[in-house]
């Protein structure tokens, strides 16, 4: 549904996409740093399995940074070209699922309390 150009209010509405992307990038950087430090200390202690775990964490962090930048591009292109990107049906479905899951968790927590 093209709207004839991007609405400036939507492009600058709290900068949600930018904040989300930056948060994922910070998380990726943290995973890389923790993974490298873990691998380094494990190599010094001759713990190969822990070193591989650290390297895996670093790779996951790098993939997370790549994914966040691709996701940012995919989200901003439709907005900048003027398409409506809202999904009210999906939002309602997620909301209903969340309420249902919360009710189920509450039910099981009450059942566990009554057993004590």
C-alpha positions in Angstrom: 0.0 0.0 0.0 2.1 2.9 -1.2 1.4 6.2 0.4 3.3 8.4 -2.0 6.5 8.9 0.0 7.7 8.3 3.5 6.0 10.2 6.3 8.7 12.1 8.2 6.9 11.3 11.5 7.2 7.6 10.8 10.9 7.8 9.9 11.8 9.7 13.0 9.2 8.2 15.4 11.5 7.6 18.3 14.1 5.9 16.1 12.9 2.5 17.1 14.7 0.6 14.3 18.0 2.4 15.1 17.7 1.7 18.8 16.9 -2.0 18.2 19.8 -2.4 15.8 22.2 -0.7 18.2 21.0 -2.9 21.0 21.6 -6.1 19.0 25.0 -4.8 17.9 26.0 -4.1 21.5 24.9 -7.6 22.4 26.9 -9.0 19.5 30.0 -7.1 20.6 29.6 -8.3 24.2 29.3 -11.9 23.0 32.5 -11.5 20.9 34.4 -10.0 23.8 33.2 -12.6 26.3 33.9 -15.4 23.8 37.4 -14.2 23.0 38.3 -13.7 26.7 36.9 -17.2 27.6 38.8 -18.8 24.7 42.0 -17.1 25.7 41.8 -18.0 29.4 40.8 -21.6 28.5 43.8 -22.0 26.1 46.1 -20.9 28.9 44.5 -23.5 31.2 44.6 -26.2 28.5 40.8 -26.5 28.4 40.0 -27.2 24.8 36.3 -27.7 25.1 35.9 -24.4 27.0 38.1 -22.7 24.3 35.8 -24.0 21.6 32.8 -22.7 23.5 34.4 -19.3 23.7 35.1 -19.3 20.0 31.6 -20.4 19.3 30.3 -17.5 21.4 32.5 -15.1 19.4 31.2 -16.5 16.1 27.6 -16.2 17.3 28.3 -12.6 18.3 29.6 -11.8 14.9 26.6 -13.4 13.2 24.3 -11.4 15.5 25.9 -8.2 14.4 25.6 -9.2 10.7 21.9 -10.3 11.2 21.1 -7.0 13.0 22.4 -4.9 10.1 20.5 -7.0 7.5 17.3 -6.8 9.6 17.7 -3.0 9.8 18.0 -2.7 6.1 15.0 -4.9 5.5 12.9 -2.9 7.9 13.9 0.6 6.7 13.6 0.0 2.9 9.7 -0.3 3.0 9.3 2.6 5.3 11.6 4.9 3.2 9.7 3.9 0.0 6.4 4.7 1.5 4.8 1.4 2.2 2.7 0.7 5.3 4.6 -1.8 7.4 2.1 -2.2 10.3 0.8 -5.7 10.9 -2.3 -5.4 13.2 -3.3 -9.0 12.7 0.1 -10.3 13.7 0.1 -7.9 16.7 -3.2 -9.2 17.9 -2.1 -12.9 17.4 1.0 -12.3 19.5 -1.0 -10.5 22.2 -3.5 -13.3 22.4 -0.7 -15.9 22.5 1.1 -14.0 25.3 -2.1 -13.8 27.4 -2.8 -17.5 26.9 0.8 -18.4 27.8 0.6 -16.2 30.9 -2.6 -17.8 32.0 -1.1 -21.3 31.5 2.0 -20.3 33.6 -0.2 -18.8 36.3 -2.3 -21.9 36.4 0.7 -24.2 36.8 2.3 -21.9 39.4 -1.0 -21.9 41.5 -1.1 -25.7 41.2 2.5 -25.9 42.5 1.7 -23.7 45.4 -1.2 -25.8 46.4 1.0 -28.9 46.6 3.2 -27.4 49.2 
